[in-house]
Protein backbone atom coordinates (compact mmCIF):
# COMPACT_ATOMS: atom_id res chain seq x y z
CA UNK A 1 0.00 0.00 0.00
CA UNK A 2 1.30 3.47 -0.86
CA UNK A 3 2.00 5.71 2.12
CA UNK A 4 2.29 9.47 2.29
CA UNK A 5 6.06 9.01 2.60
CA UNK A 6 6.08 6.94 -0.60
CA UNK A 7 3.87 9.46 -2.39
CA UNK A 8 6.10 12.39 -1.43
CA UNK A 9 9.17 10.49 -2.59
CA UNK A 10 7.60 9.74 -5.98
CA UNK A 11 6.41 13.32 -6.41
CA UNK A 12 9.88 14.66 -5.63
CA UNK A 13 11.38 12.28 -8.18
CA UNK A 14 8.94 13.57 -10.80
CA UNK A 15 9.66 17.20 -9.88
CA UNK A 16 13.41 16.55 -10.13
CA UNK A 17 13.01 14.95 -13.55
CA UNK A 18 10.88 17.84 -14.83
CA UNK A 19 13.30 20.38 -13.35
CA UNK A 20 16.23 18.77 -15.13
CA UNK A 21 14.49 19.42 -18.45
CA UNK A 22 14.66 23.14 -17.69
CA UNK A 23 18.23 22.98 -16.35
CA UNK A 24 17.17 23.24 -12.72
CA UNK A 25 17.35 21.04 -9.64
CA UNK A 26 14.85 19.76 -7.10
CA UNK A 27 16.09 22.09 -4.38
CA UNK A 28 15.08 25.13 -6.47
CA UNK A 29 11.41 24.11 -6.33
CA UNK A 30 9.12 24.13 -3.30
CA UNK A 31 6.34 21.59 -2.94
CA UNK A 32 3.31 23.14 -1.24
CA UNK A 33 1.20 20.33 0.20
CA UNK A 34 -2.43 21.29 -0.34
CA UNK A 35 -4.40 20.32 2.75
CA UNK A 36 -7.90 21.50 1.91
CA UNK A 37 -10.34 19.13 3.58
CA UNK A 38 -7.56 17.37 5.50
CA UNK A 39 -7.38 17.15 9.27
CA UNK A 40 -4.67 18.54 11.52
CA UNK A 41 -3.55 14.96 12.13
CA UNK A 42 -3.15 14.36 8.40
CA UNK A 43 -1.13 17.57 8.07
CA UNK A 44 1.10 16.41 10.90
CA UNK A 45 1.68 13.15 9.02
CA UNK A 46 2.70 15.07 5.91
CA UNK A 47 5.11 17.25 7.86
CA UNK A 48 6.59 14.23 9.60
CA UNK A 49 7.11 12.71 6.14
CA UNK A 50 9.28 15.64 5.12
CA UNK A 51 6.99 18.37 3.80
CA UNK A 52 7.79 21.90 4.95
CA UNK A 53 5.11 24.02 3.27
CA UNK A 54 1.35 23.60 3.45
CA UNK A 55 -1.36 25.33 1.44
CA UNK A 56 -4.89 26.08 2.54
CA UNK A 57 -7.75 27.36 0.41
CA UNK A 58 -9.87 28.99 3.10
CA UNK A 59 -8.97 31.15 6.06
CA UNK A 60 -11.65 29.70 8.32
CA UNK A 61 -10.58 26.12 7.66
CA UNK A 62 -6.95 27.00 8.29
CA UNK A 63 -7.88 28.56 11.63
CA UNK A 64 -9.13 25.21 12.89
CA UNK A 65 -5.81 23.52 12.12
CA UNK A 66 -3.26 26.23 12.76
CA UNK A 67 -2.77 25.83 16.52
CA UNK A 68 -2.58 22.01 16.69
CA UNK A 69 -0.28 21.81 13.67
CA UNK A 70 2.06 24.47 14.99
CA UNK A 71 2.10 22.80 18.40
CA UNK A 72 3.20 19.61 16.65
CA UNK A 73 5.90 21.47 14.75
CA UNK A 74 7.15 23.13 17.93
CA UNK A 75 7.41 19.71 19.53
CA UNK A 76 9.13 17.79 16.73
CA UNK A 77 10.29 20.39 14.19
CA UNK A 78 10.33 20.04 10.39
CA UNK A 79 12.98 19.98 7.70
CA UNK A 80 12.46 23.69 7.08
CA UNK A 81 15.50 25.82 7.76
CA UNK A 82 13.61 27.90 10.32
CA UNK A 83 12.32 24.75 12.06
CA UNK A 84 8.72 25.71 11.32
CA UNK A 85 6.25 24.86 8.62
CA UNK A 86 5.27 27.67 6.27
CA UNK A 87 1.59 28.34 5.64
CA UNK A 88 0.44 29.44 2.18
CA UNK A 89 -3.00 30.81 1.33
CA UNK A 90 -3.73 29.52 -2.15
CA UNK A 91 -7.49 30.09 -2.39
CA UNK A 92 -9.56 33.21 -2.98
CA UNK A 93 -9.25 35.73 -0.16
CA UNK A 94 -12.14 37.97 0.85
CA UNK A 95 -11.21 41.38 2.17
CA UNK A 96 -13.05 40.79 5.44
CA UNK A 97 -10.78 37.81 6.12
CA UNK A 98 -7.49 39.64 5.57
CA UNK A 99 -6.86 40.53 9.21
CA UNK A 100 -7.15 36.90 10.26
CA UNK A 101 -5.16 35.66 7.27
CA UNK A 102 -2.17 37.81 8.20
CA UNK A 103 -1.98 36.06 11.56
CA UNK A 104 -1.27 32.72 9.87
CA UNK A 105 0.06 32.85 6.34
CA UNK A 106 3.64 33.47 5.21
CA UNK A 107 2.64 33.94 1.57
CA UNK A 108 -0.69 34.84 -0.04
CA UNK A 109 -0.84 33.42 -3.57
CA UNK A 110 -4.21 34.81 -4.65
CA UNK A 111 -4.21 38.61 -4.84
CA UNK A 112 -6.53 39.38 -7.72
CA UNK A 113 -7.57 43.01 -7.23
CA UNK A 114 -6.15 46.33 -6.11
CA UNK A 115 -8.83 46.58 -3.42
CA UNK A 116 -7.58 43.34 -1.89
CA UNK A 117 -3.96 44.44 -2.22
CA UNK A 118 -4.83 47.72 -0.48
CA UNK A 119 -6.58 45.92 2.38
CA UNK A 120 -3.60 43.62 2.88
CA UNK A 121 -1.32 46.67 2.96
CA UNK A 122 -3.60 48.46 5.45
CA UNK A 123 -3.75 45.48 7.80
CA UNK A 124 -0.03 44.88 7.41
CA UNK A 125 0.73 48.45 8.43
CA UNK A 126 -1.40 47.97 11.54
CA UNK A 127 0.83 45.01 12.40
CA UNK A 128 4.02 46.92 11.52
CA UNK A 129 4.91 44.35 8.90
CA UNK A 130 5.15 43.84 5.17
CA UNK A 131 3.29 40.89 3.69
CA UNK A 132 4.56 38.82 0.78
CA UNK A 133 1.96 38.30 -1.94
CA UNK A 134 1.65 36.83 -5.40
CA UNK A 135 -0.58 38.36 -8.05
CA UNK A 136 -3.03 35.83 -9.46
CA UNK A 137 -3.21 35.96 -13.25
CA UNK A 138 -6.06 34.47 -15.26
CA UNK A 139 -3.87 33.05 -18.00
CA UNK A 140 -6.63 30.79 -19.36
CA UNK A 141 -9.19 33.60 -19.70
CA UNK A 142 -11.86 31.45 -18.05
CA UNK A 143 -14.80 33.45 -16.71
CA UNK A 144 -15.05 31.07 -13.76
CA UNK A 145 -11.55 31.90 -12.53
CA UNK A 146 -10.32 34.82 -10.47
CA UNK A 147 -7.27 36.75 -11.55
CA UNK A 148 -5.88 39.80 -13.29
CA UNK A 149 -6.02 39.67 -17.09
CA UNK A 150 -2.61 39.12 -18.67
CA UNK A 151 -2.84 42.34 -20.67
CA UNK A 152 -3.52 44.35 -17.49
CA UNK A 153 -0.71 43.05 -15.32
CA UNK A 154 1.88 45.77 -15.97
CA UNK A 155 -0.61 48.50 -15.13
CA UNK A 156 -1.68 46.53 -12.06
CA UNK A 157 1.92 46.38 -10.83
CA UNK A 158 2.31 50.09 -11.51
CA UNK A 159 -0.83 50.90 -9.50
CA UNK A 160 0.31 48.56 -6.72
CA UNK A 161 3.23 50.89 -6.01
CA UNK A 162 0.80 52.84 -3.82
CA UNK A 163 0.70 49.92 -1.35
CA UNK A 164 4.29 49.05 -0.41
CA UNK A 165 3.27 47.08 2.70
CA UNK A 166 1.94 44.47 0.27
CA UNK A 167 5.22 43.17 -1.12
CA UNK A 168 4.78 41.60 -4.55
CA UNK A 169 7.19 38.67 -4.87
CA UNK A 170 5.80 36.79 -7.87
CA UNK A 171 2.82 35.51 -9.82
CA UNK A 172 0.34 32.66 -9.55
CA UNK A 173 -1.96 30.98 -12.04
CA UNK A 174 -4.22 27.96 -12.34
CA UNK A 175 -4.37 25.76 -15.42
CA UNK A 176 -7.53 24.33 -16.89
CA UNK A 177 -9.04 21.07 -15.70
CA UNK A 178 -8.04 18.92 -18.65
CA UNK A 179 -7.09 15.27 -19.18
CA UNK A 180 -4.01 16.42 -21.10
CA UNK A 181 -1.52 18.31 -18.90
CA UNK A 182 0.29 19.64 -21.95
CA UNK A 183 -2.77 21.69 -22.84
CA UNK A 184 -1.82 23.96 -19.94
CA UNK A 185 1.70 24.59 -21.23
CA UNK A 186 0.73 27.85 -23.02
CA UNK A 187 -0.84 29.22 -19.82
CA UNK A 188 2.25 28.39 -17.80
CA UNK A 189 4.59 29.78 -20.46
CA UNK A 190 2.52 32.97 -20.48
CA UNK A 191 2.98 33.40 -16.72
CA UNK A 192 6.73 33.03 -17.09
CA UNK A 193 6.73 35.56 -19.92
CA UNK A 194 4.74 38.05 -17.82
CA UNK A 195 7.20 37.65 -14.95
CA UNK A 196 10.07 38.40 -17.33
CA UNK A 197 8.30 41.55 -18.57
CA UNK A 198 7.69 42.72 -15.01
CA UNK A 199 11.33 42.11 -14.08
CA UNK A 200 12.44 44.13 -17.09
CA UNK A 201 10.42 47.13 -15.86
CA UNK A 202 12.37 47.16 -12.56
CA UNK A 203 9.42 48.24 -10.45
CA UNK A 204 10.67 49.40 -7.02
CA UNK A 205 10.09 46.83 -4.30
CA UNK A 206 8.75 44.21 -6.72
CA UNK A 207 10.46 40.89 -7.36
CA UNK A 208 9.52 37.87 -9.41
CA UNK A 209 11.03 35.42 -6.95
CA UNK A 210 8.13 32.97 -7.22
CA UNK A 211 6.06 31.44 -9.98
CA UNK A 212 3.24 29.44 -8.37
CA UNK A 213 1.69 27.10 -10.92
CA UNK A 214 1.01 23.43 -11.34
CA UNK A 215 -1.16 21.01 -9.39
CA UNK A 216 -1.49 17.22 -9.21
CA UNK A 217 -2.54 16.85 -12.85
CA UNK A 218 -0.03 19.19 -14.47
CA UNK A 219 2.84 20.05 -12.11
CA UNK A 220 5.51 18.49 -14.32
CA UNK A 221 4.57 20.72 -17.25
CA UNK A 222 4.50 23.71 -14.88
CA UNK A 223 7.99 22.92 -13.60
CA UNK A 224 9.28 22.60 -17.16
CA UNK A 225 7.87 26.08 -17.81
CA UNK A 226 9.52 27.65 -14.78
CA UNK A 227 7.35 27.02 -11.72
CA UNK A 228 9.19 27.07 -8.41
CA UNK A 229 6.09 26.67 -6.24
CA UNK A 230 3.86 23.69 -7.07
CA UNK A 231 0.60 23.08 -5.22
CA UNK A 232 -0.10 19.37 -4.83
CA UNK A 233 -2.77 17.71 -2.74
CA UNK A 234 -4.41 14.60 -4.14
CA UNK A 235 -1.18 12.94 -5.27
CA UNK A 236 0.18 13.22 -1.72
CA UNK A 237 -2.82 11.88 0.14
CA UNK A 238 -4.10 9.19 -2.22
CA UNK A 239 -3.47 5.74 -0.79
CA UNK A 240 -3.73 2.86 -3.22
CA UNK A 241 -3.05 -0.86 -3.18
CA UNK A 242 0.04 -1.85 -5.14
C-alpha positions, -999 to +999 in steps of 0.1 A: +000+000+000+013+035-009+020+057+021+023+095+023+061+090+026+061+069-006+039+095-024+061+124-014+092+105-026+076+097-060+064+133-064+099+147-056+114+123-082+089+136-108+097+172-099+134+166-101+130+150-136+109+178-148+133+204-134+162+188-151+145+194-184+147+231-177+182+230-163+172+232-127+173+210-096+148+198-071+161+221-044+151+251-065+114+241-063+091+241-033+063+216-029+033+231-012+012+203+002-024+213-003-044+203+028-079+215+019-103+191+036-076+174+055-074+171+093-047+185+115-035+150+121-032+144+084-011+176+081+011+164+109+017+132+090+027+151+059+051+173+079+066+142+096+071+127+061+093+156+051+070+184+038+078+219+050+051+240+033+014+236+035-014+253+014-049+261+025-077+274+004-099+290+031-090+312+061-117+297+083-106+261+077-069+270+083-079+286+116-091+252+129-058+235+121-033+262+128-028+258+165-026+220+167-003+218+137+021+245+150+021+228+184+032+196+167+059+215+148+072+231+179+074+197+195+091+178+167+103+204+142+103+200+104+130+200+077+125+237+071+155+258+078+136+279+103+123+247+121+087+257+113+062+249+086+053+277+063+016+283+056+004+294+022-030+308+013-037+295-021-075+301-024-096+332-030-093+357-002-121+380+008-112+414+022-131+408+054-108+378+061-075+396+056-069+405+092-072+369+103-052+357+073-022+378+082-020+361+116-013+327+099+001+329+063+036+335+052+026+339+016-007+348+000-008+334-036-042+348-046-042+386-048-065+394-077-076+430-072-062+463-061-088+466-034-076+433-019-040+444-022-048+477-005-066+459+024-036+436+029-013+467+030-036+485+054-038+455+078+000+449+074+007+485+084-014+480+115+008+450+124+040+469+115+049+444+089+052+438+052+033+409+037+046+388+008+020+383-019+016+368-054-006+384-080-030+358-095-032+360-133-061+345-153-039+330-180-066+308-194-092+336-197-119+314-181-148+335-167-151+311-138-115+319-125-103+348-105-073+367-116-059+398-133-060+397-171-026+391-187-028+423-207-035+443-175-007+431-153+019+458-160-006+485-151-017+465-121+019+464-108+023+501-115-008+509-095+003+486-067+032+509-060+008+528-038+007+499-013+043+491-004+033+471+027+019+445+003+052+432-011+048+416-045+072+387-049+058+368-079+028+355-098+003+327-096-020+310-120-042+280-123-044+258-154-075+243-169-090+211-157-080+189-186-071+153-192-040+164-211-015+183-189+003+196-220-028+217-228-018+240-199+017+246-212+007+278-230-008+292-198+023+284-178+046+298-205+025+330-205+030+334-167+067+330-171+067+356-199+047+380-178+072+376-150+101+384-173+083+416-186+077+427-150+113+421-141+124+441-171+104+471-159+124+472-126+094+482-104+107+494-070+101+468-043+088+442-067+105+409-074+095+379-094+110+354-070+081+330-072+061+314-100+032+294-084+017+271-109+010+234-113-012+210-094-015+172-092-025+168-128+000+192-145+028+200-121+055+185-143+046+207-172+045+237-149+080+229-136+093+226-172+079+261-178+095+277-148+074+270-117+092+271-084+061+267-062+039+237-071+006+231-052-001+194-048-028+177-027-044+146-041-012+129-053+002+132-017-028+119+001-041+092-022-035+057-008-037+029-032-031-009-032+000-018-051 
